[in-house]
Amino acid sequence: MKLKKLKFVDTKRYRSGVDMDIKTQLLTVALKSGQKPDDGLIAKSVWDAGYEAVEWYSVEGGKVKAHLYPKFKK
């Protein structure tokens, strides 16, 4: 499934809800207000596109925190 088709992605922002820095391969996914992302669906969508989702980031208590994504097998 493509990221832009996930119900919590705000497709009105970026390019259909997704922005990728080609140089660093950092992917930013715009979320709809009040929606919680499904980390597993994001990781699967990234994997299906030919990339490997390694970490996702959140801001907690004013600090950036890294979280690991699950690994998918070929």
Secondary structure, 3 states (H helix, E strand, C coil): CCHHHCCCECCCCCECCEEEECCCCEEEECECCCCCCCHHHHHHHHHHCCCCCCEEEEEECCEEEEEECCCCCC
